[in-house]
Structures are given as C-alpha cells and as structure tokens.
Amino acid sequence: MRAHHPPYSILIADDNVHVRKALVQLLTSESDFQICGEAKNGQEAVEKAERLHPDLIILDFSMPFMNGLEAAQELKRLMPAVPVIMYTGFSDSFVKGQALKAGVSAFISKAQDFATLVSTARALLSQKAA
C-alpha cells in the first residue's frame, strides 16, 4: 500500500452551521488539509463518507437523526481504517468513554484550543500513513 501524502481529505459533521464553517475555514488554512465534504447530521456524514472516502472524519456528538456515537459506530463498521475525531461541546468522562467504545480515535472538547484538533488530526493521519 503506498503512503498517502497531504493534502489529506477531511469530512466534517456538525449540526451547527457556524461551527462547521469555522472548522472548514481553520482546517483549509492548513496546507496539509482539504475539506472533501460537510454534513449536518450523522446520517448525512455516513452517506457522504461512503461516497467521498475521506482520510479523516470529524464528528460532533450531539446531532439530529443520528448522533455522533451512532455515526461513529457505523463509520467504523464501514471503513475501520479511517480515523474519527469526536469534536464536541460535551466533555464528561461518560460521553468520552462511550465515544471511545464506539471506535472514535480521539475525543476533543470544543473548549480546547483549536491547535489541539489540528495536532490530533495530524498525529492520527501520520499513524495511518505509516
């Protein structure tokens, strides 16, 4: 399998349009990332991931139709090699435990610095490429 080189394609799923737009703007300002798609709920995230084959998926926890946990479980079943970051306003340990059980590669609170999201994304993608 050949190593994948940047830019890495990222799918963003968040029901809040302002959060989604901010993530798109911040991530596309990094030269090694490109946004291949956006979803406003978990169901749409799964459908788009199947079609777009992103290198990384960023999911919000709390979304309509299918929440981030349900979407993460489904995405892990469909594409186990694709890292999933849960980027959420919830930071309690129960939610984090549930997310990790669902197959999420990393759990980041929206209260954390944006640099944390970028460095975590890079770390997961470089592990995947290795």
N, C-alpha and C positions, 0 to 999 in steps of 0.2 A: 504494500500500500504506500503510495507516495505521500510525503509530508505535505500538509496543506499550508500554504503561506497566506499572509494577510493580503488584502483586507478580508477579515472574517465577516460572514453574514450573520446578522442578528435579527431575531424576531422578537418584538416587544408586545406584551399583552397587559393592558391596564384599562380598566373601565373609565378612568378619569382622563379626559382628553388633554388637560393641561399637563398632567404627569407624563403622558405618552409623548406629547410634543417636546417637553423639556428633555426627556430621555433621548429622543431622536436627535435633537439639536446637540446635546452634550456628547453623545456617542459618535455622531458623524464628524464632530470636530477632532476626534482622534483618528489619525491617519490609518490605523490598522483595523478599523471597524467600518462596516457599512450596514445600513438597515435594509433588510430584504422584505420586511413586512411589519404591519401593525395589526393588532386585534383588540377588540373592546370587551371580549369575554373569553372564557376558557374554551368554549366550543369552537369559536372562530380561530383561536390560537392553534388548536389541534388540526382543524381543516387546513389552515394556512401552512402549518409546519409540514404536513404531508405533501403539499403542493410545492413549497419553496425549499425544502431541505436545508434549513439554516444550520450554521455551525454552533450556534448558541441560542438559547431561548431565555428571555427574562419575563417572569410571570408575576403578576400581582396576586395576593392571596384572596382578597375579597372582590369577587366579580360576579355579575349576574349569569344565569343559565348554567354555567359550570364554573365552580370556583377554582382557584389556583391549585389546590390539593388534588381535586378530581382531574384537572387538566394535566398536572404533573404525572399522575399515575398512568394516564392514557398515553402521554408522550413517551414515558419511559418504556411502556409496553411496545409502542410502535417504532421508536428509534432510541434504543437503550444507550447508544454511544454518544448521543447529543447531550451536552451538559445543560442543566436547567438551573437558573438562579431564581430563587423566590425573593422578590424585592417588595417589601410590604410595610405598611404602617403598623402592623401587629408585631410586637417584639417579645411576647411572653413565651416561656420555655415550652408550654404545651403545644402551641402552634408550631414552634420550631421543630419539636420532636415529631409531630405529625408530618411536617413537610419533609424531613429527612427520611422518615419511613416510606413516604410516597416516592422516594427516589430523587429528590431535589439534591443537586450537587452542592449548593451553597444557599444560605439563608441570610439576607441582608435587610436590616431595618431601614426604612426611608429616613429615619432620624440620623443615620450615619452619614458621614461625609461621602459625596459623590465619588471621590477618588477611591474609596473602598470598593465601590461597584466596578469601576474600571480595572483596578488591580486584580480583583477576584476574577473578572471575566478573562483577563489576560492569562492568569495562572491556570484557569480551567482549560482554556484553548491551547496553551502550550503543553499541558499534560496530554491532551487529546492528540496533539500533533506528534508527540514524542513516540 
